[in-house]
């Protein structure tokens, strides 16, 4: 079994075992959040997130997503799902405050 070493600022390296056998059928979560991004990271922008969130997200990406998953793709999919799920409410609030539609 291959192990992934995760480093956190000010912490000792952590070994997180990767699954020995990938499931034959992906879960709904994997299908939604671990699909390939349609753009490259070069087209994106840098953003700061809390240290705790970064560490947790990196563990999720490495353990669930495996070797091929990237932080960029995971966050891109999380945001795409968030916007799709909350589109109507975001649009209503945006119109109330800015008097035009965002979507």
Sine and cosine of phi, psi and omega as CSV:
sin_phi,cos_phi,sin_psi,cos_psi,sin_omega,cos_omega
0.00,0.00,0.77,-0.64,0.01,-1.00
-0.99,0.17,0.59,-0.81,0.03,-1.00
-0.90,-0.43,0.59,-0.80,0.05,-1.00
-0.97,-0.25,0.72,-0.69,0.02,-1.00
-0.99,-0.14,0.85,-0.53,0.04,-1.00
-0.96,-0.29,0.71,-0.70,0.01,-1.00
-0.93,-0.38,0.69,-0.72,0.11,-0.99
-0.84,-0.54,0.53,-0.85,-0.03,-1.00
-0.87,0.50,0.84,-0.55,0.04,-1.00
0.97,0.22,0.16,0.99,0.00,-1.00
-0.86,-0.51,0.40,-0.92,0.08,-1.00
-0.95,0.31,0.48,-0.88,0.04,-1.00
-0.84,0.54,0.59,-0.81,0.00,-1.00
-0.90,-0.43,0.71,-0.70,0.09,-1.00
-1.00,-0.10,0.79,-0.61,0.05,-1.00
-0.86,-0.51,0.90,-0.43,-0.02,-1.00
-0.93,0.36,0.66,-0.75,0.10,-0.99
-1.00,0.06,0.45,-0.89,0.01,-1.00
-0.86,0.51,0.61,-0.79,0.00,-1.00
-0.95,0.33,-0.66,0.75,-0.03,-1.00
-0.78,-0.62,0.83,-0.56,0.04,-1.00
-0.96,0.30,0.62,-0.79,0.02,-1.00
-0.89,0.45,0.58,-0.82,-0.03,-1.00
-0.92,0.39,-0.58,0.82,-0.01,-1.00
-0.90,-0.44,0.78,-0.62,0.02,-1.00
-0.96,0.28,0.53,-0.85,0.06,-1.00
-0.97,0.22,0.20,-0.98,0.05,-1.00
-0.85,0.53,-0.67,0.74,0.01,-1.00
-0.86,0.52,-0.73,0.69,0.00,-1.00
-0.90,0.43,-0.64,0.77,0.01,-1.00
-0.91,0.41,-0.57,0.82,-0.02,-1.00
-0.99,0.17,-0.71,0.70,-0.19,-0.98
-0.97,-0.23,-0.13,0.99,0.00,-1.00
-0.84,-0.55,0.73,0.68,0.12,-0.99
-0.96,-0.27,0.39,-0.92,-0.04,-1.00
-0.91,0.42,0.64,-0.77,0.02,-1.00
-0.97,0.26,0.50,-0.87,-0.01,-1.00
-0.99,0.11,-0.20,0.98,0.04,-1.00
-0.81,-0.58,0.23,-0.97,0.02,-1.00
-1.00,-0.06,0.27,-0.96,0.01,-1.00
-0.90,0.44,-0.40,0.92,0.01,-1.00
-0.92,0.40,-0.41,0.91,0.00,-1.00
-0.99,0.10,-0.14,0.99,-0.07,-1.00
-1.00,-0.04,-0.15,-0.99,0.01,-1.00
-0.79,-0.62,0.46,-0.89,0.06,-1.00
-0.97,0.24,0.50,-0.86,0.02,-1.00
-0.52,-0.86,0.55,-0.84,0.04,-1.00
-0.99,-0.11,0.66,-0.75,0.09,-1.00
-0.74,-0.67,0.32,-0.95,0.02,-1.00
-0.85,0.53,0.60,-0.80,0.00,-1.00
-0.82,0.57,-0.70,0.71,-0.03,-1.00
-0.88,0.47,-0.65,0.76,0.01,-1.00
-0.91,0.41,-0.66,0.75,0.00,-1.00
-0.87,0.49,-0.73,0.69,-0.01,-1.00
-0.88,0.47,-0.70,0.72,0.00,-1.00
-0.91,0.42,-0.70,0.72,0.00,-1.00
-0.89,0.45,-0.67,0.74,0.00,-1.00
-0.89,0.46,-0.62,0.79,0.05,-1.00
-0.90,0.43,-0.69,0.72,0.03,-1.00
-0.86,0.51,-0.75,0.66,-0.04,-1.00
-0.88,0.48,-0.73,0.69,-0.06,-1.00
-0.95,0.32,-0.64,0.77,-0.06,-1.00
-0.98,0.17,-0.77,0.64,-0.04,-1.00
-0.98,0.19,-0.69,0.73,-0.07,-1.00
-0.98,0.20,-0.41,0.91,-0.02,-1.00
0.98,0.21,-0.23,-0.97,-0.11,-0.99
-0.91,0.42,-0.48,0.87,-0.08,-1.00
-1.00,0.08,-0.27,0.96,-0.05,-1.00
-0.98,0.22,0.56,-0.83,0.04,-1.00
-0.84,-0.54,0.42,-0.91,0.06,-1.00
-0.86,0.51,-0.70,0.71,0.00,-1.00
-0.84,0.54,-0.75,0.66,-0.03,-1.00
-0.89,0.45,-0.68,0.74,0.00,-1.00
-0.88,0.48,-0.77,0.64,-0.02,-1.00
-0.91,0.41,-0.59,0.81,0.06,-1.00
-0.87,0.49,-0.69,0.72,0.01,-1.00
-0.94,0.35,-0.62,0.79,0.04,-1.00
-0.88,0.47,-0.70,0.71,0.00,-1.00
-0.93,0.37,-0.64,0.77,0.04,-1.00
-0.87,0.49,-0.69,0.73,0.03,-1.00
-0.91,0.42,-0.67,0.74,0.02,-1.00
-0.86,0.50,-0.74,0.67,-0.01,-1.00
-0.91,0.42,-0.64,0.77,0.02,-1.00
-0.92,0.40,-0.68,0.74,-0.03,-1.00
-0.92,0.39,-0.64,0.77,-0.12,-0.99
-0.94,-0.34,0.29,0.96,-0.08,-1.00
-0.80,0.60,-0.75,0.66,-0.07,-1.00
-0.90,0.44,-0.71,0.71,-0.01,-1.00
-0.92,0.39,-0.67,0.74,0.03,-1.00
-0.88,0.47,-0.70,0.71,-0.02,-1.00
-0.89,0.46,-0.70,0.72,0.01,-1.00
-0.88,0.48,-0.75,0.66,0.00,-1.00
-0.90,0.45,-0.64,0.77,-0.01,-1.00
-0.90,0.43,-0.70,0.72,0.02,-1.00
-0.88,0.48,-0.65,0.76,0.01,-1.00
-0.87,0.49,-0.61,0.79,-0.10,-0.99
-1.00,-0.07,-0.49,0.87,-0.09,-1.00
-0.88,-0.47,-0.14,0.99,0.06,-1.00
0.90,0.43,0.41,0.91,0.11,-0.99
-0.50,-0.86,0.25,-0.97,-0.05,-1.00
-1.00,-0.03,0.55,-0.83,0.03,-1.00
-0.99,-0.11,-0.42,0.91,-0.04,-1.00
-0.97,-0.22,0.00,0.00,0.00,0.00
